[in-house]
């Protein structure tokens, strides 16, 4: 229905954004990968996927068409819905996902929260030929100016939004922050906490 949405970023969060287009705010769910690309922008263009079920309508947005394509390939697999598809793109970079599928790395795919051994094997079986040698390298930058408290709170909010238990998320975040001595980006903190949860 919507190929892309371009406009002013009225609100940014690691799990969703609100894009203002002539006074109308579109709430769009995003991956951590997309957030790392748009976090410093005032205007953005997101390639969108509109998900409709009998009880819900959700708009998902992606930094580029390659990430959107990977998302649609993932959710075409039985047992993987949009929430797990977004969890994939928040836990691993598109390059890591493609490499894991191409090398049949079940352990890496299974490290995504909500993905069991059978689903991981199904992802490899169904997508190995489709992803092939696709290169979707997207790397996130570091946030060094933000205070640790701000990063901690944003990471916690993102993890709770992604369905992680708040107490478990707090423990994971605190442990990671202690080990990293505060030298960590928001995106990396969320990724590590997702793997630990």
C-alpha positions in Angstrom: 0.0 0.0 0.0 2.8 2.5 1.0 6.1 2.0 -0.9 7.9 4.6 1.3 7.2 7.5 3.6 9.3 10.6 3.5 9.0 13.5 6.0 10.1 15.2 9.2 11.0 13.0 12.1 8.7 14.3 14.8 9.7 11.5 17.3 12.5 8.9 17.4 12.8 5.8 19.5 15.0 2.7 18.9 11.8 0.7 18.2 9.5 3.3 16.4 9.4 6.7 14.8 6.7 9.2 14.1 7.1 10.9 10.7 5.2 14.2 10.2 3.8 14.7 6.7 1.9 18.0 6.4 0.5 17.7 9.9 -0.3 14.0 9.9 1.9 11.8 12.1 2.7 8.3 10.8 3.8 5.8 13.6 6.2 3.4 12.0 7.9 0.4 13.7 11.6 0.2 13.0 14.5 -2.1 13.6 17.6 -1.2 15.6 19.5 -1.2 12.3 17.2 1.4 10.8 17.4 3.5 14.0 21.2 3.6 13.7 20.9 5.1 10.2 18.3 7.8 11.1 19.0 8.7 14.7 20.8 11.9 13.8 18.5 13.0 11.0 15.7 15.5 11.1 14.1 14.3 7.8 14.1 10.8 6.6 12.7 8.4 4.0 11.7 4.9 5.1 10.8 2.1 2.8 7.6 0.6 4.3 5.7 -2.6 4.7 2.1 -2.4 5.8 1.0 -5.4 7.9 -2.7 -6.0 8.2 -4.5 -8.7 10.4 -8.1 -8.8 11.5 -7.3 -7.1 14.8 -4.2 -4.9 13.9 -2.7 -2.7 11.3 1.0 -1.8 11.6 3.4 0.1 9.4 7.0 -1.1 9.4 9.9 1.1 8.1 13.4 0.4 6.8 16.4 2.5 6.1 16.8 1.0 2.6 15.2 -1.5 0.2 17.7 -4.2 0.9 16.7 -4.3 4.6 13.0 -4.3 3.7 13.5 -7.2 1.2 15.3 -9.2 3.9 12.4 -8.5 6.3 9.8 -9.7 3.8 11.8 -12.8 3.1 12.0 -13.6 6.8 8.3 -13.1 7.4 7.4 -15.3 4.4 8.7 -18.3 6.5 6.1 -20.2 8.6 6.5 -19.3 12.3 8.1 -15.9 11.7 5.8 -12.9 12.0 6.7 -9.2 11.7 7.6 -9.0 15.4 10.2 -11.8 15.0 11.3 -10.3 11.7 12.0 -7.0 13.4 13.7 -8.9 16.3 16.1 -10.4 13.7 17.0 -7.0 12.3 17.5 -5.6 15.8 19.6 -8.5 17.1 21.8 -8.9 14.0 22.8 -6.7 11.1 21.5 -7.6 7.7 25.0 -8.7 6.7 25.2 -11.0 9.7 21.8 -12.5 8.9 22.7 -13.1 5.2 26.1 -14.5 6.2 24.5 -16.8 8.8 22.0 -18.1 6.2 24.7 -18.5 3.5 27.0 -20.4 5.8 24.2 -22.4 7.4 25.1 -21.0 10.9 22.1 -22.3 13.0 23.6 -21.1 16.2 23.7 -17.4 15.1 20.2 -17.5 13.8 19.0 -19.3 16.9 20.5 -16.5 19.0 17.6 -14.3 18.0 15.0 -14.2 20.8 12.0 -16.3 19.9 13.7 -18.4 17.3 14.1 -22.1 18.1 16.2 -24.8 16.4 13.5 -25.9 14.0 12.7 -22.3 12.9 16.4 -21.5 12.5 16.8 -24.6 10.2 13.7 -23.5 8.2 15.2 -20.0 7.7 18.3 -21.5 6.3 16.5 -24.1 4.1 14.0 -21.6 2.7 16.3 -18.5 2.3 19.7 -19.9 1.4 19.1 -19.8 -2.4 17.3 -16.4 -2.1 19.8 -14.5 -0.2 22.8 -15.9 -2.0 25.7 -13.5 -2.1 23.6 -10.4 -1.4 25.6 -7.7 0.3 23.5 -5.6 2.7 26.3 -4.1 4.8 24.9 -1.5 7.2 27.0 -0.5 10.2 25.8 1.7 13.1 27.8 4.5 14.6 28.7 5.1 18.3 26.9 7.4 20.6 29.5 9.0 22.7 27.9 12.3 23.8 24.8 10.7 25.5 25.0 10.1 29.2 25.0 6.5 30.4 21.6 7.1 32.2 20.0 8.3 28.9 21.3 5.3 27.0 20.3 2.9 29.8 16.7 4.3 29.9 16.3 4.3 26.1 17.7 0.7 25.9 15.3 -0.4 28.7 12.3 1.2 26.9 13.3 -0.4 23.6 13.7 -3.9 25.2 10.4 -3.7 27.0 8.7 -2.6 23.7 10.3 -5.6 22.0 8.6 -7.9 24.6 11.5 -8.5 27.0 10.7 -8.7 30.8 11.6 -5.4 32.4 13.5 -6.9 35.4 15.5 -9.3 33.1 16.2 -6.4 30.7 17.5 -4.2 33.6 19.8 -6.9 34.8 21.2 -7.5 31.3 21.7 -3.8 30.6 23.4 -3.1 33.9 25.8 -6.1 33.4 26.7 -5.0 29.9 27.2 -1.4 31.0 29.5 -2.5 33.8 31.6 -4.7 31.5 31.8 -2.0 28.8 32.7 0.7 31.3 30.2 3.0 29.6 31.9 2.9 26.2 29.0 1.5 24.2 26.4 2.8 21.7 22.7 2.5 22.3 22.3 0.1 19.4 25.1 -2.2 20.6 23.7 -2.2 24.2 20.3 -3.3 22.9 21.8 -5.9 20.6 23.8 -7.4 23.5 20.9 -7.3 25.9 18.7 -9.0 23.3 21.2 -11.8 23.1 21.5 -12.1 26.9 17.7 -12.0 27.5 
